Amino acid sequence: MIMSPYALSHRSVIVGCGHYLPQNVVTNEELSKTVDTTHEWIVERTGIHQRHFAAHGELTSDMAFDAAKKALKMAGIDGQDLDLIVLATTTPDLTFPSTATKVQAMLGNTKGLAFDVSAVCAGYLVALNVADNFIRLGQAKTALVIGAERLSSLLDMQDRSTCVLFGDGAGATVLKAFDAQETDRGIIGIHMQSDGNYRHILCTDGGVASTGTPGKVFMEGREVFRHAVTKLADSADATLTHYQVDPKDLDWLIPHQANIRIIEGMAKKLHMSMDKVITTVHKHANTSAASIPLALSCALEEGRIKEGDLILHEAIGGGLVWGSALLRF
């Protein structure tokens, strides 16, 4: 069920963005030296040319912190003043406590609430939804939403069907409460959904309670692709229809960066030119929960995004969990 944003008095406006990528860039050519693949094979199927892998000892919290600092600087907000920190990750530093609380301490914040959410590639949208609801209900005035992943820790580097797809990185956004009567900017609506019947097609083969290890990524690629195209199209259509937005009125589609074929398929279904689609998958690969805020921050840094732009986000991740978000930047 999608709640109307006009039922409550507050709007969640993105006032800051930031991102971080590890220095270690791994090209397709480098991967082809250790696994049976080629640059051409990877590009043809995914659009990926390279990815970033975290250095030894570089943790999810480190990447999240760096992205958060940049977002807070842009927003002109001190970390101590945050009411809420929601961090989306599948690769936490520790089983517990949450990585968000570690980032909270690194930012010098002691008054806010910090916690993690886990929805893999859809994690950022879930975190954004949670933070937006806190703000709409008046339970927070400023919120930091982070997507950060160290997926290289979960990869079987001999499995060419998965190891070529993922990368590490972090993206962050700062939300601030505004009076809904005074601005048309902000999050218009977020529509999320899940279906656990498909949990087996994208998962790890381990876990704390089952094997005592985090396991490695397993994916049924064709099944994931099929569900991604249909479910993302349905979600986007439901969101745009509910808020009476014609796809041609969108300034940007900024989707989860998993596979260029999925992104192109969504643009086609929305009758959008690829000139209006932000893509970073070629240089970052799939950074899971980090991919949307990372792509948003990069596009903003490049001067492509401007205040007032109407943006549609969409993502699907293991669970399966999927959804879309409509916002005016």
C-alpha positions, -999 to 999 in steps of 0.1 A, spaced: 0 0 0 13 34 -9 6 62 15 -1 97 1 27 122 11 1 149 16 -15 132 46 12 145 69 28 179 73 64 170 68 84 163 36 117 146 34 141 166 12 175 154 2 199 182 11 232 164 8 248 135 -11 282 118 -9 300 87 -20 331 67 -16 349 42 -38 380 22 -28 412 30 -46 418 -5 -59 403 -7 -94 399 -42 -108 394 -44 -145 379 -72 -165 413 -80 -180 427 -85 -145 399 -109 -135 404 -129 -168 439 -138 -155 425 -157 -126 391 -169 -138 378 -183 -171 363 -152 -186 371 -123 -210 365 -86 -211 343 -90 -241 322 -117 -224 316 -96 -193 307 -64 -212 284 -82 -236 263 -97 -208 265 -70 -181 280 -38 -194 306 -39 -167 342 -28 -175 357 -25 -140 349 -25 -103 364 -13 -70 375 -37 -43 382 -26 -8 418 -29 5 428 -53 32 414 -40 65 391 -15 48 357 -21 64 321 -13 54 320 12 82 351 30 68 335 34 34 301 44 49 318 70 71 337 86 42 305 88 21 286 102 51 311 130 57 308 142 22 270 141 23 269 160 56 294 186 43 272 193 13 241 195 36 259 219 60 249 196 89 272 185 117 271 147 124 263 155 161 230 170 150 215 139 133 184 124 147 186 92 127 211 71 109 199 41 88 226 21 71 217 -5 44 242 -33 41 246 -70 36 282 -69 46 283 -55 82 316 -52 100 303 -76 128 273 -98 133 264 -73 160 263 -45 169 250 -27 138 275 -10 115 253 20 118 262 24 155 299 23 146 294 50 120 274 70 146 303 69 170 328 79 142 306 109 135 306 119 171 268 115 174 253 104 207 217 117 206 203 99 175 190 64 167 212 43 145 205 9 130 211 -13 99 186 -27 74 193 -57 52 176 -60 18 207 -65 -3 204 -45 -36 171 -30 -25 185 -20 8 190 17 1 153 21 -9 142 3 22 164 25 44 151 56 26 116 45 32 122 40 69 139 74 73 112 91 53 85 77 76 104 88 106 104 124 92 68 123 80 57 113 115 77 140 131 101 116 149 132 130 132 142 163 116 175 152 101 184 117 89 214 101 73 207 72 49 237 52 38 242 22 15 275 6 19 289 -28 8 321 -48 9 308 -75 -14 343 -87 -24 342 -105 10 313 -127 -2 326 -136 -37 339 -169 -48 366 -156 -71 366 -189 -91 329 -185 -100 328 -164 -131 290 -162 -130 291 -140 -99 327 -127 -92 326 -104 -122 293 -88 -112 300 -71 -79 321 -43 -64 326 -24 -32 316 12 -23 293 35 -4 268 62 -10 249 85 14 221 110 15 210 135 41 173 141 45 159 171 62 123 178 73 105 206 54 70 219 58 50 202 30 31 234 24 63 253 17 81 231 -9 73 207 -37 108 191 -33 113 159 -14 103 123 -14 69 119 -31 64 82 -25 81 49 -21 66 15 -29 83 -16 -16 74 -53 -18 89 -87 -12 82 -123 -20 102 -149 0 92 -177 -23 121 -166 -45 147 -163 -18 167 -192 -32 175 -176 -66 198 -149 -51 214 -157 -18 246 -168 0 253 -205 8 260 -197 45 249 -178 75 255 -174 113 228 -198 123 232 -224 95 269 -228 87 286 -204 111 302 -186 81 289 -158 59 290 -180 28 295 -170 -8 271 -154 -33 249 -177 -53 227 -166 -81 204 -181 -108 212 -154 -133 184 -160 -158 157 -162 -131 169 -131 -114 170 -113 -148 134 -124 -156 120 -113 -122 139 -80 -123 125 -69 -156 88 -77 -148 88 -67 -111 106 -34 -116 83 -25 -145 52 -33 -124 66 -13 -94 75 17 -115 41 17 -132 22 14 -99 42 43 -84 39 66 -114 2 58 -118 -6 64 -81 10 98 -82 -3 106 -116 31 111 -132 37 105 -169 71 89 -175 78 116 -200 78 141 -172 106 124 -154 139 142 -156 160 111 -146 158 74 -140 184 65 -114 181 27 -110 200 1 -91 232 -6 -111 232 -44 -116 232 -50 -153 230 -27 -183 205 -50 -200 181 -46 -171 186 -9 -171 180 -6 -208 150 -28 -206 134 -6 -179 141 26 -199 124 10 -229 93 1 -209 91 37 -196 97 51 -231 127 70 -218 158 78 -238 190 65 -222 202 101 -222 178 105 -192 191 74 -174 221 76 -149 244 46 -154 275 38 -134 275 0 -138 302 1 -163 327 16 -139 314 4 -105 297 -29 -112 269 -40 -88 276 -23 -54 243 -36 -41 228 -13 -14 253 14 -23 245 16 -60 216 41 -61 230 67 -37 265 62 -53 250 69 -88 230 99 -75 260 114 -58 282 109 -89 256 124 -112 253 154 -89 291 158 -87 291 158 -125 265 186 -126 239 165 -143 213 166 -114 199 200 -105 174 212 -78 138 205 -88 146 175 -110 120 147 -109 137 114 -103 126 78 -102 146 51 -84 141 14 -87 158 -17 -73 155 -54 -68 175 -76 -45 177 -109 -28 146 -119 -9 133 -111 -34 127 -75 -23 119 -48 -49 104 -14 -52 106 22 -66 109 57 -52 97 89 -67 112 122 -55 119 158 -65 155 167 -58 
